[in-house]
Amino acid sequence: MISSNLVSVRSISTAAELNAAISTHLRNHHLANAIAAFSSNPHHRNTTSWNLLISAYARHGHLDHANNLFDQMPHRDIISWNAILAAHRLTGEHLKAFHRFVYMLRLNFRPTSSTLSTIISASPPAAVPQLHVAVFRSGHESNTIVGTALVGGYTSTGDAVSVRRAFEDIPFKNSVSWTALIVGCMRLGRTADAFHAFEKMPERTTVATTALISGLIADGELAQARRCFDAAENRNAVTWTAIITGYLQYGYFSDALHLFAAAPKPNRFTFSAALAASARLCSLRSGESIHARILKSGEPLDTILATGLIDMYGRCGDADAASAAFAAAADYSVAVRNAMIGAMGMNGRGTAATEEFRQMVAAGVAPDGTTFVHVLVACVHGGLVEEGEKVFRAMLKEFKVRISKEHIGCMVDLYARAGRKTEAEAMTKLMPTGPDAAAVVAAAAAGGWVEVEEEMGAGGYALIARVYGERGEWEKVREIKERMEAAAGRKGKLRGVSWVESTGVN
């Protein structure tokens, strides 16, 4: 009997011992040891040992290895096919999974309930009706797991009638079946049907409750979502995150933080939502409290948490703390680096932002469109006109990033603040769809010299208010909002008056 994690490959003398060794290593999360045992004992391999390793590769996200191993198998059974289909499901290769399944049928393998439930959830939506036929032909139409998979499959097709029929065809419905129906109804926008199913559900699961809450939030029914949350008997971190994110989404940042304070076991997504609320409130104190709770929880500062922390500290004006959070990050993905560049830029540290950009490129991390927005904003706030020009040229010529309105707006703002009217006006003409109102208004707010027609509408007011908000000129933000409301009732009366004159921008 094998009891050690490090089973000696020399002690293996039969196929049964090899299978036991591989199983032990995998159970103890030692994939490398399992591979070594498999590789060192080619004469003792049987179908079981191949299947064990294929499944292990799939669970660890190594689909290429799983595929290669499957293709090399001398003999396959239905478990082998189930393993490779599950691998495609995990990686989202739906079309390839369906093609594998069809080929399996041509080889006269009879699908099991596990095969069917896997392939239904792993196939493209268009294949679901065909798979439903295969369910009947193989005699698995009464299987609860298969029926539940069909409910999910028809949800992906958008066919609400078939979702309901698939559910009603399940003879023995369990909590997973009811949950699948509720999730399907919410995803298809049938809130009333979801509520009706939820009320009839014998045992309400956390997944069903969370799906209902998320669906109500998406429909704009935040108050009803809160009532559903308060009435829920079983709530987990996902449920808490859903309601906190809902309040965040609709601008109730303080309420989001109050909810977070009561969350018993937040996960990294819950922490991220709370950090976003603190950032929107520019509440350094609450952000620091959340940071302390993250450290106490032992959660690693992965991309989600590191990005949230850096952004929060940046928006709250503590660039040094943002730098410390960046230094403590578990990885330096493009999202984390973008957050760092943004934090430096919004705190007037343009040189630090551009230096981080250079380090990012030197580290082999490819910048994206968001990266260049952050770098250009940093150049705007730091008055780094020449550096901004260099970055903009590199974006187009070296990195081949597609130009956007945000990029043009930054360059217009950069030139406008430097008083370079000719370059600013020329830049607006590079807009993907022609000169853009937003860019012109940004220039007007920044330089005070570009005249913009009233016909630009409320969007112009909104952008001017945003520009003032970025500068912290809140009294002018209030004034612009009042003017926007007044203008809504007198369209056309200010025609011919420039935005600069009508908003009092100096």
N, C-alpha and C positions, 0 to 999 in steps of 0.2 A: 504494500500500500504506500502511495506517495504522499508525504506530508510536508516536505520542505519546499520553499519557494524556488530554490535553486537546485532543481533536479539534475543530476548528472546525466548527460546524454549517453555516456558509456554504460549506464545501468539499464538502459532500455533494450529489451530483447524481444518484445512482442508488439503487435498493433494496439492491443488493449493498454499496455503500459505507455505507449506514445500518446494515445488519446487522453489517458489520465494525466500525463505530464503537461500536455498542452492546456487541458481544462484547468489544472491547478494554477499554472502561470497566469492564465487569463483571469481567473477568479481573483487573483492577487494583484491584478493590474500590471503584470510584467509581460507586455507584448513582445519585447525584444527576446526574452527567454523562450517564449512560445515559438517564435520564429526560428530560434536557434535549434530547439528540439526537433521541429519539423524538418529543417534543412539538413540536419546531421543524421537523420534516420530515413533516408528515401526508401529503404526496403521494408519498413514497417508501416508505411502510410496506407491508410484505407480511405474510403469515402468520408468517413466521420472526421478524420483528421483534416482533410481538405476543407470540409464544411466549417469546422471550428475556426480555421484561420481566415476563411473568406468572410465569415460573420464578424470576426474581430477587426479585420481591416475596414469593413464598412462602418462599424461603430466608431472607429478612430478617424473616420473621414478620408481614408486612403483608398479611394474608389479605383484608381489606376491599378494598384496592387491587387485589389479584390477581383477586378476584371481579368487581369493577367493570370491569376491563379485559377479562376473559373475556366478560362480558355485552355489551360494546360491540363485540366483534370482528365485522367484516362477514363473514368466512369463517373456518371452523375446520377443522383436520385432526386426526388422531388424536393428534398430538404436543400439540396444544392441550388435548385432553381429559386426556391423561396429566399435563400440567402442573397443571391445576386439581385433579385427583384427588390428586396428590402434596401440593398445598397443604393440602387438607383433612386428609390424613394427618398432616402436620406439626403441625397445630393441634388434632388430636384430634376433629374434627367427623365422626365415623364415619357417623352416620345421613345427613347431608347428602351425604357422599361416595357412599354407596350409591344415594341418589336420583339423583344426577348420573349415575352409571354406568347405571342403568336407562333414564334419559332418552336417554343416548348410544346405547344399543342400539335404542331406538325410532326414532332418526334414521338407523338402518342403518349406523352406524360399526362396523367389525369390530375387536374388541379385539386388541391385540398381547400378547406375553408380558409386556411392561413394564406394560401396562394392568392385566392380571390380577394380577400380583404386587403392584402398588400397591393395587388395590382390595381384595384379600383382606386385606391388613394394615391397611387404612383403614376397613373396614366393621365393624358391630356383630357380635358372635359369632353371633347367630341367622341371619345372612345367609350364613355360611360354606358350609353344605351347598348352597345355591342357586348360590353362586359356583363350587362344585366342578362342578356340572352345566354351568355356562357354560364351564368349562375344557375339558371333553370336547367340547362342541358346537363350540368354536372350534379344536379340534385341537391344543391346547397341553399335553395330559396328559403328554407325555414331556419337557417342558422342566424342567430342574433348578431354575431360579429360581422358576418357578411352583409346582413341587412343594414346594420348601422353604417358600414362603409359605403353602401349605396346612398344613404341619406346624405352623407358628406360629398359623395361623388356628384350627385344631382345638384347639390348646392353650388358646386363649381361651374355647372352649366347655366345657372340662373333660372332653372325651371322649377318654380315653386310648387306647381301641381305635382310633378314627379317626386319632389322631396317629400310631400305629404303622403303620396301613395306608397313610396318605399318604406316610410315609417309605419304606415298602417298594415303593410304586409308582414311586418315582424311579429311572429306569434308570441314570443316571450320577450317583452321589452324590459330592459334594465336601465339603470340610471345613465349609463353611457349613451344609450339610444335616445333617451329623452333630451339629454344634453346636446346631442348632435342635431336634433330637430330644432331646439331653441336657438342654437348657434346659426343654423341654416336660415331660420326665419329672420333673425336680426341682420344677417349679412345681405339678405335679399330685400331688406327694408320693410318687412311685414311685422311691425312692432306689435300690433294687436294679436296676431297669431302666436307670436312668441310669448306674450303675457298669458294668453289662454293656456298654452302648453305648460308654462311655468306654474300656473295655478293648479293644473291637474297632475303635475309631476309628483309621484309618490314620495321620492326622497330627493330634495333639492341639493344639487352638488355645487361646490364652489365655482367650478368652471361655468355652469349654467348661470349662476348669479352674476359672475363677472361679465359674461357675454351680454347679459341683459343690461347691465350698467353701462358697458361700453357702447352698446347700440343706442341707448337712450341719450347718451352724451353726444354721439354722432348726429342724432336727430335734433339736437338743441334742447332736449328735455333734461336740463341739469337738475332741477328741483326734484323731478320724479326719480332720476338716477340716485339722488341722495336719499330719498325715502326708501328705495329698494336696498341701498347699501345699509342704512340704519336697521332695516328689518332682517337683514341676512343673519342667519345663525352661525354659519361657518365662513369666515373671511381669512384669506391668506395674503401674502405680500402682493400677489398679482391684483387682488381685489382692491387693496389699499392704493396701489399704484394707479389703477384705473380711475378711481374717484378723485385722487389728488391731481392727476393729469387733466381730468375734466375741469376742475376749478382753475387750473393753470391756463388751459386752453381758452377759457372765457374771461380771463383777466382778473379773476378773484384770487390774487396772489396771497393775501393775508389769510384767507380761508384755507388755501392749499397748505400753508405752513401750520395752521392750527390742526388740520387733519394729520399732517405728518407727525406732529408732536405726539399724537395718540397712537400712531402705528406701532404695534408691538415688535414685529420682526421685519423691518424693511429690507429689501434687497437692493441691488445696485441701481435698478430702474426707479425704485421709490426714491432713493437718495438723489438720483439725477433730476427727477421732477421737483424735489424740494429745493435743490440748488438753483434750478431755473427760476423758481418763485422768488428766492432771495435775490437773485441777480436782477430780476425785473423791478423789485422793490429797492434795489441798491442798499440792501440791509446787510452790512458787513457782519454785524453781530449775529444774526441768525445764520448766515453762511458759515461763520466760524464754528457755531454750535453744531451744525450739520457735519462739518469736517471732523470735529472731535468725535461725533457719533460714528462716522465712517471708520475712523482709526480704531475705535473701541470694538467695532463689529468684526474687524479683521479682514474686511473685504479688500482685495488687492486693487490698486488704482489702475484698472484697465482703461481702455479707450473711453468708455462711457463715463466713468467717474472722473478720470483725469481731465477730460474735456469739460465736464460740468464744473469742476473746481476752478480750473484756469479761467473759464468764462466768467464765473461768479466773482472771483477776486478782481478780474479785469474791470468788470462793470461797476464794482464797488470802489474802484480807485486804488486798490492795493496791488501795484505792479510787482512788488517784491514777493508778496505771498503767492501771486500767480506764478512767478519764476520758481519758487520753492515747490509748488505743486507739480510743475512741469518736470523738475529735477527728480521728483519722487515717482513719476509715472512708470508703470510696469512695461509700457511700450511707447514707441515714438512713431505712431502711425500718422498718416497725413492729417487725420482729424485732430489729433493732439497737437501737432505742429501748427495747424491752422489756428487753433484756439490760442496758442501762445503768441503767434504773430498778431492776432487780433487784439489780445490783451495789451501787448506793448503799444500797438498803434493807438488804441483808444485812450491810453494814458500819456500820450505825447512823446513816447520813446521810439521815434521813428527809426533812429539808427539801430537800436536793439532789434526792432522788428525786421529790418532789412538784413541784419547780420544773421538772425535766426533763419531767414529765407535762404541765405547763402549756405548755411550749415545743413539745411534740409536737402538742398540740391547735392551738396558734397556727399551726404550720407546715402545718396541713391534713391531718395524718396521723391517720386514724381509729383510735382505740384499740380493742383487742379484749378478750376475756375475760381473756387472760393478762396484758395490761397492768394491768388492775384488780387482779388477784391480787398482782402485784408492788408496786403502789402501796399497797395495803392492808397488805401485809406490812411495807413500809417504815414505815407509820404505826404499826403494832404495835410494831416494834423501837424506834421513836423516841418512843413514848408520845404520838403526835399524835392524840388522840381526836377533837377537833373537826374536824381536817383529814380524818381517816378518814371521819367522818360525811358531810362535804361530798362527798368522792369517791364514796362509796357511793350517795348520792342522785343525783349526776350520772350515775353508771353506769346507774341505773334509768330516770331521767326524761329526761335529755338525750341519752344515747348509746344507750338502749334495748338494752343488752347483757343477754343472758339470765342470770339469776342461777344460780349453781352452789353446790355444797357448799363449794368452796374459798373463795368469797367470804363465805359465811355463817361458815365456820370462822374466817376472819380477823377478822370483826367480833366474834364471840364472844370470841376471844382478846384483841382490843383492849379490850373492855369489862371482861373478867375481870381483866386486868392493872391496870386502873384502879380495881378494886374495885366496879364498878357491876353488881352481881348481877342486878338487875331487868332492865336492858337486855340483858344477856347471855342470860338465860333467855328473854326475849321474842324475841330474834334467832333462837334455835334453832328456834322455831316457824315461821319463814319458810322452812325447808328445802323444796326442791321436792317431797320425798316425806315431809315431816313431820320432827319433831325427829330429828337425826342423831347417832348414837353418837360419831362422830369429833369433831364440834363440841363435844359435852358433855365428852369426855375432854380435848380441848384446853383447855377452860375449867378443868377440874379440875387439870390440870398447871400452868396459868398462875396460877389464883387460889386453888386449894386449898380450895374451899368447895362445889363441886358433887358430890353423891354419885351414883355410877353403879353399876348392878347388875352382878354377876359375869357375868350372862347375855350381856353384850356380847361375850364370847369373846376370842379371840386378837387380833382387830382393835383392841380397846381397848389392850391391852398394846403393840402395835406403834406405835400413835399416840403413846402416852406416851413411848415410847423415842425416837420421832422428834422430839418436842418438846424432850426433854432434849438430843438430839443437836444440834439447832439452837442450843441455848444453850452447847454445848461441855461439858456435864456428863457426860463419858464413863463415869465410875464408876457413875453412876445408870443409864446406858444398859445397862451390863453387868448391874447388879442386876435391872433390869426383865426382861431376856432370861432370866435365871436363873429368875425368878418365873414367866414365861410357860411355860418348859419344865416346871417343877414343877406348874403348874396344869393342864397337859395331862393329867396322870395322876390328878387329883382333882376332876373336874368336879362341881360342886354343893356341895362342902364349904364353900365360902366364901360361899354364898348369903346375902344380907342384909348382907354386909360391903361397905362402900363401896370404890371404887377408890382413893380418897384414903387410906384406912386401910391397904388391902392392899399399896399400893406405897410407903408411907412418904413421900408427897409432903407437903411442909410448906407 
